[in-house]
Amino acid sequence: METFVTIAVFDYNYQIEIIKHRLNIEGFQYYFENEIMSSFAPLYSTALGGIKLKVHPNDFENVKLILEEMKFNNNLRIV
């Protein structure tokens, strides 16, 4: 099994809701690291390195295009 890779980092939970919907519609494999902790303690998001969008390596380029299309390219911090 391949390791998922970080494609973007967000500071707040509200930023990821629309992206979740779009990725679900497209059928991509993904998850948000630190999402649960950020919902309990929002100020910890920065300390944890933000809410990291992790995607399957095969989907990386397609998800990158979606983020750019949705104008989230300012949040695009490829690791």
C-alpha positions in Angstrom: 0.0 0.0 0.0 1.3 3.4 -1.0 1.6 6.2 1.6 -0.7 9.2 1.2 1.0 12.5 0.6 0.3 16.0 1.8 -0.9 18.3 -0.9 -2.3 21.2 1.1 -2.4 22.6 4.6 -5.3 24.6 6.0 -5.7 26.6 9.2 -9.4 26.2 9.9 -12.1 23.5 9.6 -14.5 25.7 7.7 -11.9 25.9 4.8 -12.1 22.1 4.2 -15.8 21.5 4.1 -16.3 22.5 0.4 -13.1 20.6 -0.6 -14.4 17.5 1.1 -17.7 17.7 -0.8 -15.9 18.1 -4.2 -13.4 15.3 -3.5 -16.2 12.9 -2.5 -18.1 13.7 -5.7 -15.0 13.0 -7.8 -14.3 9.7 -5.8 -10.8 10.6 -4.7 -9.1 8.8 -1.8 -8.1 11.3 0.8 -8.2 12.3 4.5 -7.5 15.3 6.6 -4.8 14.9 9.2 -5.4 16.9 12.5 -9.0 17.6 11.5 -10.5 16.1 14.7 -8.1 17.8 17.1 -8.6 21.1 15.3 -12.4 20.8 15.9 -11.8 20.3 19.6 -9.1 22.9 20.1 -9.0 25.3 17.1 -6.0 27.2 18.4 -3.9 23.9 18.3 -4.2 23.9 14.5 -1.1 26.0 14.1 0.8 24.1 16.7 0.0 20.8 14.9 1.1 22.2 11.6 -2.4 22.9 10.3 -5.1 20.6 8.9 -3.2 18.5 6.2 -5.0 17.3 3.2 -3.5 13.9 2.4 -4.2 12.2 -1.0 -3.3 9.0 -2.7 -0.2 9.6 -4.9 -2.1 8.5 -8.0 -4.6 11.3 -7.4 -2.1 14.1 -6.6 -2.1 16.0 -9.9 -5.9 15.8 -10.3 -6.5 17.1 -6.8 -4.0 19.8 -7.3 -5.9 21.0 -10.4 -9.2 21.0 -8.3 -7.6 23.0 -5.6 -6.3 25.5 -8.1 -9.7 25.6 -9.8 -11.4 26.3 -6.5 -8.9 29.1 -5.8 -7.3 27.3 -2.9 -3.8 27.6 -4.5 -2.8 30.1 -1.8 -3.2 27.3 0.7 -1.3 24.9 -1.5 1.8 23.9 0.4 3.2 20.8 -1.3 5.4 18.8 1.0 
